[in-house]
Structures are given as structure tokens and as C-alpha cells.
Amino acid sequence: MTSAHPSLNLSDELLIAKGRHRACYQHPTNAELCIKVHLNAHDDLETIREVRYFKWLHRCHEKLAGIADYCGKVSTNLGTGYVYELVKDYDGQVSKTLEHYLKNLDDTLLQAIDISSAYREFKRALQRQYISMMNLKTYNIVFRKESETKGHFYLVDNLGSANLLPLSYFFKSIASRMLRRKFLRFESLVAERYHFSLD
């Protein structure tokens, strides 16, 4: 439900990241949240799919693991905003993407060692919950540092299925097969592009 409160003002100073279709801003009044808005008001199919899936997930799970949760809609100066949990490190900084760490392995060897165990935990969590997603991307997964060398991964984008009838929502066997294929494809891509074995 869209908030009845006055529109929130999203400025360039609050911008966290920008993709092809959406921009992500720090929530101006709650440091634990972020707001995603569309760059083109008519290009909202990805968000509609994702929000519908989150509503379905909320009916099935009391608490989601390994996923930045969806918290509802708000009105902003840039149009309708979609509010999500903002994944932050132990020091208060916004968590960096897996892509960042893979590109900086030489400078973050201890992080690289922890990446594999954190990834395995992340993978098990999504498989245990039978999460449906589009293709995994290194820039859609963030590593939440809980110390200088330890942390957990979170999926922050690209959830849900593009299928008109998403059978993976209702049949665990289908969801398991799809997840296995997506993780294998993702691990192969990372090994080929970054010469690093995640699992």
C-alpha cells in the first residue's frame, strides 16, 4: 500500500547505485532501508514480478534468510518508491557486491578465503527456502561484513520468475532443479571470468 505521508525527497547525495532500469537510494529518514525507483515509469515489469513474489514469500516464510527483504511502497519526488532492507556492514557502511570482492582478490585475500564458506551458506539458505530467481549476477549479491574477515551473502535483486505460470513457486522439485542449474551456471561464469572457485 502506498504511504499516505508526504513524498520523500530522493537526492543525488542519497544515490547508492543505478542500473539499466532502476536506481537505488538510501532512505532519507531510515538508515536501515533503501528505496528503488524506476528510471522509466513504464519500465516496471521487473519490480511488479519481484513484489508479487515477495508477497508470496511472506505468506510462506516467517523470516527470509540470505535475501534483502521487501518492506512496501512509498511516494517520492521521483515517483513510486519500493522499500527494501539495506544490507550494511558491521561498521555501518553499505555492503559491497560480490563483484567488488572478486575484482579485488589480490588486496582482500582474507575476504577471498571467507567468500567460499559464505557462498556455501548462502547457497544452502536459498535452496532450503526453494527461492525462485532470475539469473544470478555478481552485482546482485552483496557481502555483509560482520568483522574484518567474516560475513554473509545477501541477494538484493532479481527475485521471482518471469514465467506466466511460475511452477517453481508451488513445486519444490521444480524449484530445486532450477536452483541447481542456476547455481552451476553462476559458479562456472565466476570461475571463467574471475578464475575463482566459489564452491
C-alpha positions as CSV (number, residue, x, y, z in Angstrom):
1,M,0.0,0.0,0.0
2,T,1.4,3.4,-1.0
3,S,2.1,5.6,2.0
4,A,-0.3,8.5,2.8
5,H,2.6,10.6,4.2
6,P,4.2,13.4,2.1
7,S,6.5,12.4,-0.7
8,L,10.1,11.5,0.4
9,N,12.8,13.6,-1.3
10,L,15.5,11.5,-3.0
11,S,18.6,13.5,-3.9
12,D,21.8,12.6,-5.7
13,E,23.5,12.5,-2.3
14,L,21.4,9.5,-1.3
15,L,22.1,7.5,-4.5
16,I,23.6,4.1,-3.8
17,A,23.6,2.5,-7.2
18,K,22.0,2.8,-10.6
19,G,21.2,0.0,-13.1
20,R,19.6,-0.1,-16.5
21,H,16.0,0.1,-15.2
22,R,16.2,1.2,-11.6
23,A,18.1,3.4,-9.2
24,C,18.6,2.6,-5.5
25,Y,18.7,5.4,-2.9
26,Q,19.3,5.5,0.8
27,H,16.0,6.0,2.6
28,P,16.1,9.7,3.8
29,T,14.6,9.0,7.2
30,N,15.6,5.4,8.0
31,A,19.3,4.4,7.7
32,E,18.3,0.7,7.7
33,L,16.3,0.9,4.5
34,C,16.8,1.8,0.8
35,I,14.3,2.8,-1.9
36,K,14.3,1.7,-5.5
37,V,12.7,3.8,-8.2
38,H,12.2,3.3,-11.9
39,L,14.3,5.3,-14.4
40,N,11.3,5.0,-16.8
41,A,7.9,4.9,-15.1
42,H,6.6,2.4,-17.7
43,D,9.5,0.0,-17.3
44,D,8.3,-1.6,-14.2
45,L,7.8,-5.3,-15.1
46,E,10.8,-6.4,-13.1
47,T,9.6,-4.7,-10.0
48,I,6.0,-6.0,-10.4
49,R,7.3,-9.5,-10.7
50,E,9.6,-9.1,-7.7
51,V,6.9,-7.5,-5.4
52,R,4.4,-10.2,-6.2
53,Y,7.0,-12.8,-5.4
54,F,7.9,-11.2,-2.1
55,K,4.2,-11.1,-1.1
56,W,4.0,-14.8,-1.8
57,L,7.3,-15.4,0.2
58,H,5.9,-13.5,3.1
59,R,2.9,-15.9,3.3
60,C,5.2,-18.9,3.2
61,H,8.1,-17.9,5.5
62,E,8.2,-16.1,8.8
63,K,11.7,-14.9,8.2
64,L,13.8,-14.9,5.0
65,A,17.5,-15.9,5.1
66,G,20.0,-14.6,2.5
67,I,17.7,-12.1,1.0
68,A,17.3,-8.3,1.4
69,D,13.6,-8.2,2.3
70,Y,10.9,-6.0,0.7
71,C,9.1,-3.6,3.0
72,G,6.4,-1.9,0.9
73,K,5.8,1.2,-1.2
74,V,6.3,4.9,-0.6
75,S,5.7,8.1,-2.6
76,T,8.8,10.0,-3.6
77,N,9.7,13.0,-5.7
78,L,10.9,10.5,-8.4
79,G,7.7,8.6,-8.5
80,T,6.7,5.4,-6.6
81,G,9.5,4.0,-4.5
82,Y,9.9,0.4,-3.4
83,V,11.4,0.0,0.0
84,Y,13.9,-2.8,0.9
85,E,16.1,-3.8,3.7
86,L,19.5,-2.1,3.2
87,V,22.3,-4.5,3.8
88,K,25.1,-2.9,5.8
89,D,28.5,-4.0,7.2
90,Y,29.4,-4.0,10.9
91,D,30.9,-0.6,10.6
92,G,27.7,1.0,9.1
93,Q,28.9,1.1,5.5
94,V,26.7,-0.2,2.7
95,S,27.8,-3.7,1.9
96,K,29.7,-4.1,-1.3
97,T,28.9,-6.5,-4.1
98,L,30.4,-9.9,-4.8
99,E,31.7,-8.3,-8.0
100,H,33.7,-5.8,-6.0
101,Y,35.5,-8.5,-4.0
102,L,36.1,-10.7,-7.0
103,K,37.7,-7.8,-8.8
104,N,39.9,-7.0,-5.8
105,L,41.0,-10.5,-4.7
106,D,44.7,-9.6,-4.6
107,D,44.0,-6.9,-2.0
108,T,41.5,-8.9,0.0
109,L,43.0,-12.4,0.4
110,L,41.3,-12.9,3.8
111,Q,38.0,-11.9,2.4
112,A,38.6,-14.3,-0.5
113,I,39.1,-17.2,1.9
114,D,35.8,-16.3,3.6
115,I,34.0,-15.8,0.3
116,S,33.7,-19.6,-0.3
117,S,32.3,-20.5,3.1
118,A,29.9,-17.6,3.0
119,Y,28.8,-18.5,-0.5
120,R,28.1,-22.1,0.5
121,E,26.0,-20.9,3.4
122,F,24.1,-18.5,1.1
123,K,23.5,-21.3,-1.4
124,R,22.2,-23.7,1.2
125,A,19.8,-21.0,2.6
126,L,18.3,-20.3,-0.8
127,Q,17.9,-24.0,-1.6
128,R,16.4,-24.7,1.8
129,Q,13.7,-22.0,1.1
130,Y,13.3,-23.0,-2.6
131,I,13.8,-19.4,-3.7
132,S,12.9,-18.6,-7.3
133,M,15.1,-16.1,-9.1
134,M,16.2,-14.9,-12.4
135,N,19.9,-15.5,-13.4
136,L,22.4,-14.8,-10.6
137,K,24.7,-11.9,-11.1
138,T,27.8,-10.9,-9.2
139,Y,26.5,-7.3,-8.8
140,N,23.1,-8.5,-7.4
141,I,24.7,-10.3,-4.4
142,V,26.3,-8.3,-1.6
143,F,28.7,-9.5,1.1
144,R,27.7,-8.2,4.5
145,K,30.9,-7.9,6.6
146,E,30.3,-8.8,10.3
147,S,34.0,-8.4,11.0
148,E,37.1,-7.8,9.0
149,T,37.2,-11.4,7.8
150,K,33.7,-12.9,8.3
151,G,30.3,-12.2,6.8
152,H,27.2,-13.4,4.9
153,F,25.9,-13.0,1.4
154,Y,22.5,-11.5,0.5
155,L,20.6,-11.5,-2.8
156,V,19.4,-7.9,-3.3
157,D,17.8,-8.1,-6.7
158,N,16.3,-10.3,-9.5
159,L,13.9,-12.5,-7.5
160,G,10.9,-14.2,-8.8
161,S,10.0,-16.0,-12.1
162,A,9.3,-14.4,-15.5
163,N,7.0,-17.4,-16.4
164,L,3.3,-16.7,-16.7
165,L,2.7,-19.8,-14.6
166,P,5.6,-20.0,-12.1
167,L,5.6,-23.7,-11.3
168,S,8.7,-23.3,-9.2
169,Y,6.6,-21.4,-6.6
170,F,4.4,-24.4,-6.0
171,F,6.5,-27.5,-6.7
172,K,9.7,-27.9,-4.6
173,S,11.1,-30.5,-7.0
174,I,11.0,-28.0,-9.9
175,A,12.4,-25.2,-7.7
176,S,15.3,-27.4,-6.6
177,R,16.2,-28.3,-10.2
178,M,16.0,-24.7,-11.3
179,L,18.2,-23.6,-8.4
180,R,20.8,-26.3,-9.1
181,R,21.1,-25.2,-12.7
182,K,21.3,-21.5,-11.9
183,F,24.0,-22.0,-9.2
184,L,26.0,-24.3,-11.5
185,R,25.8,-21.7,-14.3
186,F,26.8,-18.9,-12.0
187,E,29.7,-20.8,-10.5
188,S,31.0,-21.6,-14.0
189,L,30.7,-18.0,-15.0
190,V,32.7,-16.8,-11.9
191,A,35.4,-19.4,-12.5
192,E,35.7,-18.4,-16.1
193,R,35.6,-14.7,-15.6
194,Y,37.5,-14.3,-12.3
195,H,39.5,-17.6,-12.1
196,F,38.0,-18.2,-8.7
197,S,36.1,-21.2,-7.4
198,L,33.1,-20.2,-5.2
199,D,32.1,-23.7,-4.1
